[in-house]
Amino acid sequence: MELKNFDKYTAISREHIPYLRDLAAAVSQSPYRPVVHICPPCGLLNDPNGLCWYEGWYHVFYQWYPFGASHGMKHWAHVKSRDLSAWEWCDEILIPSQPYEKNGCYSGNAFVSPEDGNCYLFYTANYKTEKGRIPKQAAAIMKPDGTISKCSRNPLIDGAPSGMGGDIRDPFVFEQNGRYYMMLGATDQKGKGQLILYSGSTLLEWDYLGIVRITEKGKELNLGTMVECPGFIKADGYDVLMISLIGLPPQGDRYLNQFTSLALTGRLDLEHMEFRAERTQETDCGFDFYAPQPFYGKDKTPMVFGWLGCGEQKLPEDRYHWRHGLTLPRLLQVRQGQLYTPPCPEVLPAFGTPIQVPPHPTPYSNPKIPVCLNWSFEDDGLPHVLQVGSSEDFWSLTVDMAQRSITWDRSSLKIPVDPAYGSLRRCTFAPCSPMELLICLDNTFVEIYANNGERVLSGRTYEAGSDEIPAI
């Protein structure tokens, strides 16, 4: 097809629909597309947004630039499913069509009102000037029939509170003790990442409360230079806070990606504006993960999706004019303060009957169709190695039972993925016997679950020679 050039800040209009349909048809032939994972019909996907169970459907929105594999004018794309496996595209999306959001509809969450039964979609209205951003927070309302309209009172919050810079975004609204709260990620005027909080008696009126201190063992955590995509949920009697951070320096085997996502279990003290963490961990220990958003699924089940990507990556599928996908939906479970994130069982049948892998397997070839590998062995004090790919083009997973460590190595792939941030990821795990791993392969999308989600590693892998289909 003949490609068109678009300004970075182009919003979808009716005249673009035939072109985008043709582009999506061409993109569907890309050799790197998954089957089970949510990915964009064309263009770039990033943060999951507006996740909810509403009127018998799971709704997933995500950040979307439709015109190419690059970051540009962000829309909220929209898919829905009854079973977390078969997803339907919805034409009801958020398009940045108003003056207060002239540079895009940025991330936010969904909250179903107990008062009117509508689903409120909170988001940051991206508004840039020559002097920098002016932060604006807005809302759209999804009714039970699925129609979406923007709130006439937008922006609900206009400008930055004292001491904060212009980068304030990604509202996450929740209710506690009969009052509504909105968390926002921010950078203060000293260039330090902050989590800030608003409250309101209604979902459309908000008062600034201040900065939420995040501490562990009485010490404030380093939040880098910017907090993004905060999320708050209750699971198994614990408060769980998720934050995504820019500018957090590496610490040994941790925080090696361009940006970092942390999960904290503990207690949120609203009276004293403090989250006291009992445990802090990387939400995902793999290569390609960012911006997880927790939400309550069917029967108030705590769940999470993440962006299976990170930062400003350049990927092989760019030449086919799409980039990135979301993780599988995961459960949020807390055991003795440790957060576990196993895959939701509803999605696993889409991978077919699991393949049992012996403790010391021979190399396994990725079939490029959805498949799950079950790999388990006793605590024998030995290293166990799984190699996926051909003899000259592969990635490997090493589980060392003596060191209680998992190492994922992408250095032997002929097509490097985001090489600036290294080809090894390593994490440790608690003593166990047997060790059980579930490895979900969906073409180029890989998710590794150890000990039922005690540790999870997500990333992309590409085989040389699979790009023989001509680029668009």
For each residue, the residues with C-beta under 8 A, 3 or more apart:
1: 22 23 26 472
2:
3: 23 321 472
4: 19 67
5:
6: 10 67 68 72
7: 10
8: 70 72 73
9: 72 73 102 103 104
10: 6 7 16 67 72 73
11: 73 75 95 96 97
12: 16 17 20 66 75 93 95
13: 16
14: 17
15:
16: 10 12 13 19 20 66 67
17: 12 14 20 21
18: 21 22
19: 4 16 22 23
20: 12 16 17 23 24 41 42 66 67
21: 17 18 24 25
22: 1 18 19 25 26
23: 1 3 19 20 26 27 42 43 67 321 472
24: 20 21 27 28 41 42
25: 21 22 28 29
26: 1 22 23 29 42 320 321 472
27: 23 24 30 33 41 42 320 321 322 472
28: 24 25 33 41
29: 25 26 320 469
30: 27 33 317 320 322 469
31: 466 467 468 469
32: 316 317 320 443 444 462 466 467
33: 27 28 30 39 317 322 443
34: 37 39 325 370 442 443 444 445
35: 350 369 370 442 443
36: 85 328 347 350 351 370 440 442
37: 34 308 325 326 327 328 442 445
38: 45 60 62 79 87 325 326
39: 33 34 45 322 324 325 326
40: 43 44 45 62 64 66 77 322 323 324 325
41: 20 24 27 28 89 322
42: 20 23 24 26 27 66 67 321 322
43: 23 40 64 65 66 67 68 69 321 322 323
44: 40 64 65 68 69 70 71 72 322 323 324
45: 38 39 40 62 63 64 77 307 309 322 323 324 325 326
46: 62 63 71 74 290 291 307 309 324
47: 62 63 107 170 229 290 291 293 307
48: 51 60 61 62 291 292 293 305 306 307 326
49: 61 62 63 76 107 108 109 110 121 123 293
50: 59 60 61 76 78 108 109 110 121 123
51: 48 58 59 60 61 109 110 293 295 303 305
52: 58 59 110 111 112 119 295 296
53: 57 58 59 295 296 297 298
54: 57 59 110 112 119 142 144
55: 144 146
56: 82
57: 53 54 80 81 82
58: 51 52 53 80 81 82 84 297 298 329
59: 50 51 52 53 54 78 79 80 90 110 119 142
60: 38 48 50 51 78 79 80 81 87 305 326
61: 48 49 50 51 76 77 78 93 94 110 121
62: 38 40 45 46 47 48 49 76 77 307 326
63: 45 46 47 49 74 75 76 77 106 107
64: 40 43 44 45 74 75 76 77 93
65: 43 44 68 70 71 72 73 74 75
66: 12 16 20 40 42 43 75 77
67: 4 6 10 16 20 23 42 43 72
68: 6 43 44 65 72 321
69: 43 44 315 317 318 320 321 322 323
70: 8 44 65 323
71: 44 46 65 74 312
72: 6 8 9 10 44 65 67 68
73: 8 9 10 11 65 96 103 104
74: 46 63 64 65 71 96 104 105 106 126
75: 11 12 63 64 65 66 93 94 95 96 104 105
76: 49 50 61 62 63 64 93 94 105 121 123
77: 40 45 61 62 63 64 66 93
78: 50 59 60 61 89 90 91 92 93 94
79: 38 59 60 87 88 89 90
80: 57 58 59 60 87 88 90
81: 57 58 60 84 85 86 87 88
82: 56 57 58 86
83: 86 346
84: 58 81 329 344 346 347
85: 36 81 346 347 349 350
86: 81 82 83
87: 38 60 79 80 81
88: 79 80 81
89: 41 78 79
90: 59 78 79 80 93 146
91: 78
92: 78 142 146 147 148
93: 12 61 64 75 76 77 78 90 148
94: 61 75 76 78 105 121 123 140 148 150
95: 11 12 75 105
96: 11 73 74 75 101 102 103 104 105 125 126
97: 11 101
98: 101 102 125 150 154
99: 102
100: 125 127 136 138 154 155 158
101: 96 97 98 104 105 125 126 127 136 138
102: 9 96 98 99 126 127 128
103: 9 73 96 126 127 128
104: 9 73 74 75 96 101 126
105: 74 75 76 94 95 96 101 123 124 125 126 138
106: 63 74 123 124 125 126 169 170
107: 47 49 63 123 124 169 170 228 229 291
108: 49 50 121 122 123 124 137 170 171 172
109: 49 50 51 121 122 171 172 173 231 293 295
110: 49 50 51 52 54 59 61 119 120 121 122 142 295
111: 52 119 120 122 173 174 175 180 203
112: 52 54 117 118 119 120
113: 116 117 118 119 120 203
114: 117 175
115:
116: 113
117: 112 113 114 144
118: 112 113 141 142 143 144
119: 52 54 59 110 111 112 113 141 142 143
120: 110 111 112 113 139 140 141 142 173 203
121: 49 50 61 76 94 108 109 110 139 140 141 142 148
122: 108 109 110 111 137 138 139 171 172 173 182
123: 49 50 76 94 105 106 107 108 137 138 139 140 171
124: 105 106 107 108 135 136 137 138 168 169 170 171
125: 96 98 100 101 105 106 136 137 138 154 155
126: 74 96 101 102 103 104 105 106 133 169
127: 100 101 102 103 133 134 135 136
128: 102 103 132 133 134
129: 132 133 134
130:
131:
132: 128 129 165 166
133: 126 127 128 129 166 167
134: 127 128 129 158 159 160 166
135: 124 127 157 159 160 164 166 167 168 169
136: 100 101 124 125 127 154 155 157 158 159
137: 108 122 123 124 125 155 156 157 168 171 182 184 206
138: 100 101 105 122 123 124 125 150 151 154 155 156
139: 120 121 122 123 150 151 154 156 203 204
140: 94 120 121 123 148 149 150 151
141: 118 119 120 121 148 149 150 151
142: 54 59 92 110 118 119 120 121 146 147 148
143: 118 119 146 147 148
144: 54 55 117 118
145:
146: 55 90 92 142 143
147: 92 142 143
148: 92 93 94 121 140 141 142 143
149: 140 141
150: 94 98 138 139 140 141 154
151: 138 139 140 141 154 156 204
152:
153: 156 204
154: 98 100 125 136 138 139 150 151
155: 100 125 136 137 138 158
156: 137 138 139 151 153 204 205 206
157: 135 136 137 198 206
158: 100 134 136 155
159: 134 135 136
160: 134 135 164 165 166 168 186
161: 164 196 208 210
162:
163: 188 189
164: 135 160 161 168 186 187 188 189 194 196
165: 132 160 168 186 187 188 189 191
166: 132 133 134 135 160
167: 133 135 186 187 226
168: 124 135 137 160 164 165 184 185 186 187 196
169: 106 107 124 126 135 184 185 186 228
170: 47 106 107 108 124 184 185 228 229 230
171: 108 109 122 123 124 137 182 183 184
172: 108 109 122 182 183 184 229 230 231 232 293
173: 109 111 120 122 180 181 182 183 203
174: 111 180 181 183 232 233
175: 111 114 178 179 180 181
176: 179 181 268 270
177: 270
178: 175
179: 175 176 199 200 201
180: 111 173 174 175 199 200 201 202 203
181: 173 174 175 176 197 198 199 200 270
182: 122 137 171 172 173 197 198 199 200 206
183: 171 172 173 174 195 196 197 212 230 231 232
184: 137 168 169 170 171 172 195 196 197 198 230
185: 168 169 170 193 194 195 226 227 228 229 230 243 244
186: 160 164 165 167 168 169 193 194 195 196 226 227
187: 164 165 167 168 191 192 193 194 225 226 227
188: 163 164 165 191 192 194
189: 163 164 165
190:
191: 165 187 188 225
192: 187 188 223 225
193: 185 186 187 223 224 225 226 227 245 246 247
194: 164 185 186 187 188 211 223 227
195: 183 184 185 186 211 212 214 223 227 230 243 275
196: 161 164 168 183 184 186 208 209 210 211 212
197: 181 182 183 184 208 209 210 211 212 270 273
198: 157 181 182 184 206 207 208 209
199: 179 180 181 182 206 207 209
200: 179 180 181 182 203 204 205 206 207
201: 179 180 205
202: 180 205
203: 111 113 120 139 173 180 200
204: 139 151 153 156 200
205: 156 200 201 202
206: 137 156 157 182 198 199 200
207: 198 199 200
208: 161 196 197 198
209: 196 197 198 199 273
210: 161 196 197 273
211: 194 195 196 197 273
212: 183 195 196 197 268 273 274 275
213: 220 273 274 275
214: 195 220 221 223 241 243 264 274 275 277
215: 218 219 220 221 274 275 276 277
216: 219 221 264 266 276 277 278 279 280
217:
218: 215
219: 215 216
220: 213 214 215
221: 214 215 216 277 280
222: 248
223: 192 193 194 195 214 227 243 245 248
224: 193 227 245 246 247 248 260
225: 187 191 192 193 246 247
226: 167 185 186 187 193 245 246 247
227: 185 186 187 193 194 195 223 224 230 243 244 245
228: 107 169 170 185 243 244 245 246 259 291
229: 47 107 170 172 185 242 243 244 261 290 291 292 293
230: 170 172 183 184 185 195 227 241 242 243 244
231: 109 172 183 241 242 243 292 293 294 304
232: 172 174 183 239 240 241 242 268 294
233: 174 239 240 242 294 295 296 302 332
234: 237 238 239 240 302
235: 238 240 302 332 333 334 339
236: 333 334 335
237: 234 334
238: 234 235 265 266 267 278 334 337
239: 232 233 234 265 266 267 268 275
240: 232 233 234 235 263 264 265 294 302 332 334 339
241: 214 230 231 232 263 264 266 268 275 277
242: 229 230 231 232 233 261 262 263 264 283 292 293 294 304
243: 185 195 214 223 227 228 229 230 231 261 262 264
244: 185 227 228 229 230 259 260 261 262 290 291 292
245: 193 223 224 226 227 228 248 259 260 261 262
246: 193 224 225 226 228 259
247: 193 224 225 226
248: 222 223 224 245 255 259 260
249: 255
250: 254 255 256
251: 254 255
252:
253: 256 425 426 427
254: 250 251 282
255: 248 249 250 251 260 282
256: 250 253 421 422 425
257: 260 287 288 289 290 310 311 421
258: 310 311 312 313 418 420 421
259: 228 244 245 246 248 290 310 311
260: 224 244 245 248 255 257 282
261: 229 242 243 244 245 282 283 284 289 290 291 292 306
262: 242 243 244 245 280 281 282 283
263: 240 241 242 280 281 282 283 292 339
264: 214 216 240 241 242 243 275 277 279 280 281
265: 238 239 240 277 278 279 334 337 338 339
266: 216 238 239 241 275 276 277 278 279
267: 238 239 275 276 278
268: 176 212 232 239 241 274 275
269: 272 273 274 275 276
270: 176 177 181 197 273
271:
272: 269
273: 197 209 210 211 212 213 269 270
274: 212 213 214 215 268 269
275: 195 212 213 214 215 239 241 264 266 267 268 269
276: 215 216 266 267 269
277: 214 215 216 221 241 264 265 266 280
278: 216 238 265 266 267 337
279: 216 264 265 266 337 338 339
280: 216 221 262 263 264 277
281: 262 263 264 338 339
282: 254 255 260 261 262 263 285 427
283: 242 261 262 263 289 292 304 306 339 341
284: 261 289 292 306 327 341 456 457 458
285: 282 406 425 426 427 455 456 457
286: 289 408 425 447 448 456 457 458 459
287: 257 310 408 410 417 418 421 425 457 458 459 460
288: 257 308 309 310 313 417 418 458 459 460
289: 257 261 283 284 286 292 306 307 308 309 310 327 458 459
290: 46 47 229 244 257 259 261 306 307 309 310 311
291: 46 47 48 107 228 229 244 261 306 307
292: 48 229 231 242 244 261 263 283 284 289 304 305 306 307 327
293: 47 48 49 51 109 172 229 231 242 304 305 306
294: 231 232 233 240 242 302 303 304 332
295: 51 52 53 109 110 233 302 303 304
296: 52 53 233 300 301 302 303
297: 53 58 300 301 302 303 329 344
298: 53 58 301
299:
300: 296 297
301: 296 297 298 331
302: 233 234 235 240 294 295 296 297 331 332 333
303: 51 294 295 296 297 329 330 331 332 344
304: 231 242 283 292 293 294 295 329 330 332 341
305: 48 51 60 292 293 326 327 329 330
306: 48 261 283 284 289 290 291 292 293 326 327 330 458
307: 45 46 47 48 62 289 290 291 292 310 324 326 327
308: 37 288 289 324 325 326 327 445 447 458 459 460
309: 45 46 288 289 290 313 315 323 324 325 460
310: 257 258 259 287 288 289 290 307 313 418
311: 257 258 259 290
312: 71 258
313: 258 288 309 310 323 324 417 418
314: 318 418
315: 69 309 318 323 324 417 418 460
316: 32 319 415 462 467
317: 30 32 33 69 320 322 323 444
318: 69 314 315 321 323
319: 316 467 471 472
320: 26 27 29 30 32 69 317 469 471 472
321: 3 23 26 27 42 43 68 69 318 472
322: 27 30 33 39 40 41 42 43 44 45 69 317
323: 40 43 44 45 69 70 309 313 315 317 318
324: 39 40 44 45 46 307 308 309 313 315
325: 34 37 38 39 40 45 308 309 445
326: 37 38 39 45 48 60 62 305 306 307 308
327: 37 284 289 292 305 306 307 308 330 447 458
328: 36 37 343 344 347 440 447
329: 58 84 297 303 304 305 343 344 346 347
330: 303 304 305 306 327 341 342 343 344 453 456
331: 301 302 303 340 341 342 343 344 453
332: 233 235 240 294 302 303 304 339 340 341
333: 235 236 302 339 340 341 342 453
334: 235 236 237 238 240 265 337 338 339 340
335: 236 338 340
336:
337: 238 265 278 279 334
338: 265 279 281 334 335 430 454
339: 235 240 263 265 279 281 283 332 333 334
340: 331 332 333 334 335 451 452 453 454
341: 283 284 304 330 331 332 333 453 456
342: 330 331 333 438 449 452 453
343: 328 329 330 331 347 348 438 440 447 449 453
344: 84 297 303 328 329 330 331 347 348
345: 348
346: 83 84 85 329 349
347: 36 84 85 328 329 343 344 350 351
348: 343 344 345 351 354 372
349: 85 346 352
350: 35 36 85 347 370
351: 36 347 348 354 370 371 372 440 442
352: 349 370 371 372
353:
354: 348 351 372 373 374 438
355: 371 372 373 374
356: 374
357: 361 364 373 374 375 386
358: 361
359: 375 376 377 378 380 384
360: 384 385
361: 357 358 364 375 386 387
362:
363: 387 388 389 390 391 394
364: 357 361 373 386 387 388
365: 388 389 390
366: 388 389 441 443 461 463
367: 371 441
368: 443 463 466
369: 35 443
370: 34 35 36 350 351 352 440 441 442 443
371: 351 352 355 367 440 441
372: 348 351 352 354 355 438 439 440 441
373: 354 355 357 364 386 437 438 439 441
374: 354 355 356 357 436 437 438
375: 357 359 361 384 386 436 437 438 439
376: 359 434 435 436 437
377: 359 380 384 399 401 434 435
378: 359 433 434 435
379: 401 431 432 433 434 435
380: 359 377 401
381: 401 402
382: 400 401 402
383: 398 399 400 401 402
384: 359 360 375 377 398 399 400 401 435
385: 360 396 397 398 399
386: 357 361 364 373 375 396 397 398 439
387: 361 363 364 394 395 396
388: 363 364 365 366 394 395 396 397 441 461
389: 363 365 366 393 394 395 412 413 461 463
390: 363 365 393 394 463
391: 363 394
392: 412 414
393: 389 390 412 413 414 463 464
394: 363 387 388 389 390 391 412 413
395: 387 388 389 408 409 410 412 413 446 461
396: 385 386 387 388 408 409 412
397: 385 386 388 406 407 408 409 437 439 448
398: 383 384 385 386 406 407 409
399: 377 383 384 385 405 406 435 437 450
400: 382 383 384 403 404 405 406 407
401: 377 379 380 381 382 383 384 404 435
402: 381 382 383
403: 400 428
404: 400 401 428 429 430 431
405: 399 400 426 427 428 429
406: 285 397 398 399 400 426 427 428 429 448 450 455 457
407: 397 398 400 424 425 426
408: 286 287 395 396 397 424 425 426 448 457 459
409: 395 396 397 398 412 423 424
410: 287 395 413 416 417 423 424 459 461
411: 423 424
412: 389 392 393 394 395 396 409
413: 389 393 394 395 410 416 417 461 462 463 464
414: 392 393 463 464
415: 316 462 463 464
416: 410 413 419 423
417: 287 288 313 315 410 413 459 460 461 462
418: 258 287 288 310 313 314 315 421
419: 416 422 423
420: 258
421: 256 257 258 287 418
422: 256 419 425
423: 409 410 411 416 419
424: 407 408 409 410 411
425: 253 256 285 286 287 407 408 422 457 459
426: 253 285 405 406 407 408
427: 253 282 285 405 406 455 457
428: 403 404 405 406
429: 404 405 406 432 435 450 451 454 455
430: 338 404 451 454
431: 379 404
432: 379 429 435 451
433: 378 379
434: 376 377 378 379
435: 376 377 378 379 384 399 401 429 432 450 451
436: 374 375 376 450 451 452
437: 373 374 375 376 397 399 448 449 450 451
438: 342 343 354 372 373 374 375 448 449
439: 372 373 375 386 397 446 447 448 449
440: 36 328 343 351 370 371 372 445 446 447 448 449
441: 366 367 370 371 372 373 388 445 446
442: 34 35 36 37 351 370 445 446
443: 32 33 34 35 366 368 369 370
444: 32 34 317 460 461 462
445: 34 37 308 325 440 441 442 460
446: 395 439 440 441 442 458 459 460 461
447: 286 308 327 328 343 439 440 456 457 458
448: 286 397 406 408 437 438 439 440 456 457 458
449: 342 343 437 438 439 440 452 453 455 456
450: 399 406 429 435 436 437 453 454 455 456 457
451: 340 429 430 432 435 436 437 454 455
452: 340 342 436 449
453: 330 331 333 340 341 342 343 449 450 456
454: 338 340 429 430 450 451
455: 285 406 427 429 449 450 451
456: 284 285 286 330 341 447 448 449 450 453
457: 284 285 286 287 406 408 425 427 447 448 450
458: 284 286 287 288 289 306 308 327 446 447 448
459: 286 287 288 289 308 408 410 417 425 446
460: 287 288 308 309 315 417 444 445 446
461: 366 388 389 395 410 413 417 444 446
462: 32 316 413 415 417 444 466 467
463: 366 368 389 390 393 413 414 415 466
464: 393 413 414 415
465: 468
466: 31 32 368 462 463
467: 31 32 316 319 462 471
468: 31 465
469: 29 30 31 320
470:
471: 319 320 467
472: 1 3 23 26 27 319 320 321
